[in-house]
Amino acid sequence: MEHAAGIPMKLLGALALACALLTGCASDPSRVQPGTGRDQVLQQLGAPTAIYRTPTGERLQYSRGPAGFEVSNVDLDSAGRVYSVRQELNEGLFASTIKPGEWRVEDVLFTYGRPYQQTRVTSFNGTVWSWRYLQINNRRFLYIYVDPTGRVDHYNVGDDLEFDRRRWW
């Protein structure tokens, strides 16, 4: 079967897949090198999902949420050059990053961006914010418990069972 322009459909499909893969790689924040300028980052990754001022420059946040598994922060110095790129939804980082009792909602958003969902549970007076992430290809959730004053009370992690439920129905 051929496309109207005489190009085989299989070839068109292969070209579309190749473009998608190349675009995916080009838009992967982990591929941004230290020293890259702000304009080049924006050209390579597109518009960030959030921009934050930092004491030393600016943070460009790229979230794959709400249903994705990654939030990457690209930190720029005062000259607009990349000095750090970090994928934040990493279970190995949570204990050293999240500061219960100190962090406020602004700190949570600055680090993880908008959550997948916000819910309430009867065992906690506040809101539970959650993000999906992968831990060695296992679907997981990060839960951050925010008290009524907007302060982080605690966090925990758990398995994402939604995928398993849908798979068996």
N, C-alpha and C positions, 0 to 999 in steps of 0.2 A: 504494500500500500504506500502511495506517495502523497506528499503534501502538494497543494496547488502549485507551488514553485518548483516541483520536480525533485524535492529533497525527500529521501526516504524517512518515514515516520520514526523508525528506530534511531536514525542518526539525529533527528531533531530531539528525541527523548534523551539521548546520550549527551548532546550539547547542553540541554537544559539542566541535566544533573551535574555536569561539569561546572557550569556557571554557578549553580547553587552551592556546590562544594567550595569553589574558589571564593565566592562571596562570604560564605560562612567562615572561612579561614581569615579573610581580610577583615571581618568584623569581630574577630576574637581578641578581646583586650589583652590576653596573655601574650600576644605576639607583638605588642607595642614595646619598643626598646627604650631604656633610660636615655634621656637626652632628646627624645623626639619632641618637636615643638607642638604647641596647642593646635594650631591650624592643621598640621599633618594628622594629629590624632583625630580631629573632627572629620577630616577627609576620609581617613581609614575606617573609623568606627561609626560615623554618623553622629546625629544629635544624642547627647546623653539623656538618660531618664531623669537626672537631677544634677544640679550644679550647686556646690557649697563653697563658701569662702573659708579658707583656713588661715591660721596665723602666719604661715609662710607662703601662701599662694592660693591655690584653688583645687577642689576635688571635682572630677567628672565621674559621675556614677552611671554605670551601665548595668541595668537590672534585666534579667530574662523573665522576671515575674510578670504577673503574679503567679502563674502556674509553672514557671521555669525553675531551674535548679541553681542558678548562679547570680551573684551580685558582685561585679568587679568595680573596684575603686581605682581610678587613675589619678594620682596626686601630682600636681604641677607646682614647681617652685615659683618664686616671685618673678622670674624671667619668662615664665610660661613653658618651661621644659619639664618633661616627665622625670620624676625621681623615684616613683614607686607605682607598681601595679599589683593589686592583691585581690584574689577571689576570696570574699569574706565568708561565704557559706561553706565553711570547712570545719568539721567537728573538732579537729585538733586545735583550732584557734579559739573556740568559744570561751574556754576557761580563762585564757589570758586577755581576752578582748572585752567581754561583757562585765560590767562593774555594778552588780546589784547594790542598791542603797545609794549609789552615786549617780548612775546614769539617769537621764530624763528622756522623755520621748524624742527630743531633738537629737540626742546622742544615738539612739536606736536608728532613727531615720538616716542620720549622717553615715552610719556604718552599714546598715542593711537595706535601706530604702523602704518603700512601702511594702507592707506584709501581704502575704497571700490572702489572709483573712484575719479578722478580729472577732473574737467570741467571748462569751462569759461562761463561767462554770460556777456551780453552787459552792465549791470548796474554796473560792478565792473572791475577795471583795475587790474587783477591778476587772481589767480586760486582758485577755490572753491574745497576744499577737503571734502569728505563725508564718513561717517561711518553709518552703520545700527545698531540700537539697539532696545530693547524692553522697553517700559514704561507701566507697568501693562498690559502686553500681547498685547499692541498696537505697531505695527511696526512703527518705527520713524527713522528719519535721523538727525545726527549731521552734520552741515555744518560749516567748518572753512575756512574763507576767508584769503588767503595769498597774500600779495602784491608783486609786482615785485622784491622787495629787499629781500624777504624771511621772512618778518615779518608778524605776525598775525594782521590783521586789525580788525576783529570782527568775531562773530559766531552767528548762530541761529539754531533753530531746526524746523522740520516739519514732517508731516505725510509721510509715505512711501506708496504712492498710487499705486505702481507697482503691488503689490499683489492683490489689489482690481480690477485693470484693467484686470489682467489675470483670475481672478475668474469669471468674467462676460463674458468672450469671449468664 
